[in-house]
């Protein structure tokens, strides 16, 4: 049996956070869900109401010998606007804020190091607002949210572009992370 690890990232709408990680060598699965809140088994409607304290997030099961956590962090930063403390692109509110949820001390240290390196790079003029928080219970989102980019490619692509995410990524990171 493999010794897989888990990483959890909130980066705004979870639909857009699956594709960059999915189907990469060493990535076992990427699931959409909710974490960081106080309500057990929240629904999408409840999370969107901004009353549960949850973030939309992805939980990634990975083989660190093939795809190390540091690489996950690098891909993560390239999917978000890390300077926006109030949501991501046109999705506003706490449930769309960015956060790295660490599962152990090593992940915490690596996340803090990567955030510091991004800050020192001066890539962004504003302060990096992404939080680094201890992992909490992760609740799977409803089935229709899982692998949304595969199930609804036209709507996903329209949303990815229309929300401003695609242009932000291209402007700030180039085409290096497009599949």
Secondary structure, 3 states (H helix, E strand, C coil): CCCCEEEEEEECCCHHHHCCCCCCCCEEEEEEEEECCCCCCCCHHHHHCCCCCCEEEEEEEECCCCCCHHHHHHHHHCCCCCCCCCEECCEECHHHCEEEEECCHHHHHHHHHHHHHHHHHCCCCCCCCCEEEECCCEEECCHHHCCHHHHCHHHHHHHHHHCCHHHHHHHHHCCCCCC
